[in-house]
């Protein structure tokens, strides 16, 4: 079994990489990828804490599945918005898209 500290270090590194991607990138799809990295880091934390506390409860796994479902809905909606903005403005750069009006 993997020690809890190793899983937490992995989750912290993954979350930090996702946070850097969100803050440093200008392209909307790359920002979405950073958000997904952060959500996966949260899932690693849920699973690691659930495995370290008690193997008979599935609370961490249930929360992780809920986060995955929310992430899928978020990506679907965000990609639809990005595609619409790309058709209207011909760019997916977040700096150039400052209002929702055309």
Residue pairs with C-beta under 8 A, 6 or more apart in sequence:
1 51
2 48
4 48
4 49
4 52
7 44
7 45
7 47
7 48
8 45
8 48
10 44
11 41
11 42
11 44
11 45
11 48
12 41
14 37
14 38
14 40
14 41
14 44
15 37
15 38
15 41
15 42
17 34
17 37
18 34
18 35
18 36
18 37
18 38
18 39
18 40
18 41
19 34
19 38
20 34
21 30
21 31
21 33
21 34
21 37
22 31
22 34
22 35
22 38
25 31
25 34
26 93
26 94
26 95
27 92
27 93
27 94
28 78
28 82
28 85
28 92
28 93
28 94
28 97
29 79
29 82
29 92
31 94
32 75
32 78
32 79
32 82
35 71
35 74
36 71
36 75
39 67
39 68
39 70
39 71
42 67
43 64
43 67
43 68
46 60
46 61
46 63
46 64
46 67
47 60
47 61
47 64
48 60
49 60
50 57
50 58
50 59
50 60
50 61
51 60
82 92
85 91
85 92
85 97
86 92
88 102
89 96
89 97
89 102
91 97
